[in-house]
Amino acid sequence: MIGKFEYCPLCAARLEDRRLDTEDKMRPVCPRCGFIHYDNPTPAAGVVLFSEGQLLLVQRKHEPRVGMWTLPAGFVEAGEEVPACVIRETKEETNIDTEIIRLFGVYSAFDDPRASVILILYLARQIAGELECGDDASDAGFFDLDNLPKDIAFRAHRAALADIKKQVVRGLL
């Protein structure tokens, strides 16, 4: 199956599915210039942020999965450092200014219809701002880990929430 490209982005020839000598899977290849389309995952970054023992979540304002809940996160822009994306996305979605503490975890996600995603989460602390819904959030709030919303939008976020709970129980967060 041809991935996201039907035509070569370099010379405009129609791509053909081919099995490369070094791989077992089919890839779209340009028969004219040799371009190979690798359908690589898209990086996204988000925050794990607690206030008074409660975890910050946002409710999605736009598709996919409008109305469902996630950790504040978004796609990393071209040329943007991943920690800067975390700070930007948190501010855009919640009006909270953050300071990165450390990397929390990295999760693979294949259930977002826009792209395969690699979700990179950082633990951060609030340094300014009052909680307020932003551009991509219809609601935002701090939740007890024992009373999180049931409708978490993506598998990577559900996996991260399970890891957050484990680390809290172990006293690591």
C-alpha positions in Angstrom: 0.0 0.0 0.0 1.3 3.5 -0.9 1.7 5.5 2.3 0.9 9.2 2.5 2.5 10.0 -0.9 1.2 8.8 -4.2 3.7 10.8 -6.2 7.4 11.4 -5.5 7.9 14.7 -3.7 11.3 15.1 -5.6 10.4 14.4 -9.2 6.6 13.8 -9.3 6.8 10.3 -10.7 4.1 7.9 -9.4 5.5 5.8 -6.5 5.5 2.0 -6.7 5.4 -0.4 -3.8 8.6 -2.4 -3.6 10.3 -4.7 -1.2 13.8 -3.4 -0.4 16.6 -5.9 -0.4 17.4 -5.1 3.3 13.8 -5.2 4.6 10.8 -7.5 4.7 8.2 -4.8 4.3 6.9 -3.0 1.2 7.7 0.7 0.9 6.7 3.3 -1.7 9.7 3.9 -4.0 10.2 6.3 -6.9 11.1 4.3 -10.1 12.7 7.4 -11.6 14.9 9.0 -8.9 15.0 6.2 -6.2 13.3 8.2 -3.5 12.0 5.9 -0.7 9.0 7.1 1.4 9.5 6.0 5.0 6.2 6.6 6.9 7.9 7.5 10.2 6.0 8.5 13.4 5.3 12.1 14.3 6.7 13.4 17.6 4.4 14.9 20.2 5.2 16.2 23.6 3.3 16.7 26.7 3.3 17.4 30.4 2.8 15.5 33.6 1.9 18.3 36.1 0.6 18.0 39.6 -0.9 20.6 41.9 -1.8 19.7 45.5 -1.5 16.0 44.6 -3.9 16.3 41.6 -2.9 15.7 38.0 -3.6 18.2 35.2 -5.8 16.9 32.2 -7.5 18.7 29.3 -10.6 17.9 27.4 -10.2 17.8 23.7 -12.0 20.7 21.8 -11.3 19.3 18.3 -11.3 16.0 16.5 -10.0 13.5 16.7 -11.8 12.3 19.9 -13.5 15.6 20.7 -14.7 15.7 24.3 -12.3 13.1 25.5 -9.5 13.7 28.0 -5.7 13.8 27.6 -2.6 15.0 29.3 -1.8 18.5 27.8 0.2 17.7 24.7 0.7 18.5 21.1 2.8 17.9 18.0 6.4 19.2 18.0 6.9 21.9 15.4 9.7 21.7 12.8 12.8 23.3 14.4 11.3 23.3 17.9 13.1 21.7 20.8 10.9 19.0 22.6 11.0 20.7 26.0 10.0 24.0 24.4 7.0 22.2 22.8 5.9 21.0 26.3 6.1 24.5 27.7 4.3 26.0 24.7 1.5 23.3 24.5 0.9 23.5 28.3 0.6 27.3 28.1 -1.7 27.2 25.0 -4.0 24.6 26.4 -4.2 25.6 30.1 -2.6 29.1 30.5 -0.1 27.6 32.9 3.6 28.5 32.7 5.8 25.5 33.5 9.4 24.6 34.3 10.6 21.2 33.1 11.9 18.9 35.9 12.8 15.8 34.0 11.8 13.4 31.3 8.9 11.2 32.5 8.5 8.7 29.6 8.2 7.9 25.9 5.2 6.1 24.5 4.3 4.7 21.0 0.8 5.4 19.8 -0.8 4.0 16.7 -4.5 4.9 17.5 -4.4 8.6 16.4 -6.0 8.8 12.9 -3.8 11.7 11.9 -0.5 9.9 12.3 1.5 7.3 14.2 2.8 9.2 17.2 5.7 9.0 19.6 4.5 10.8 22.7 7.3 12.3 24.9 6.2 13.3 28.4 8.0 15.6 30.8 7.4 16.1 34.5 7.1 19.8 35.1 6.1 22.2 37.8 3.8 25.3 37.6 5.7 28.5 37.9 2.9 31.0 36.9 -0.5 31.4 35.4 -4.0 30.5 36.5 -5.8 27.4 35.0 -7.9 28.4 32.1 -8.9 26.6 28.9 -6.9 27.4 25.8 -7.0 26.9 22.1 -7.4 23.1 21.9 -9.1 22.5 25.2 -12.8 22.8 26.0 -12.2 22.1 29.6 -9.2 21.6 31.9 -8.8 20.5 35.5 -6.7 18.8 38.2 -7.9 15.3 39.1 -7.2 12.9 41.9 -5.5 9.8 40.5 -8.3 7.7 41.9 -11.0 9.8 40.2 -9.7 10.4 36.6 -12.1 10.7 33.7 -12.9 7.4 32.1 -12.8 8.6 28.6 -9.1 9.0 27.9 -8.6 9.7 24.2 -5.5 7.8 23.2 -3.8 4.6 24.2 -0.4 6.3 24.9 -2.1 8.6 27.4 -3.8 5.7 29.1 -0.4 3.9 29.4 1.2 7.1 30.8 -1.6 7.4 33.3 -1.0 3.9 34.5 2.8 4.6 34.8 2.0 7.8 36.7 -0.2 5.9 39.2 2.6 3.2 39.6 5.2 5.9 40.3 3.0 7.7 42.8 2.3 4.4 44.7 6.1 3.7 44.8 6.8 7.3 46.1 8.7 8.3 42.9 6.4 11.2 42.1 
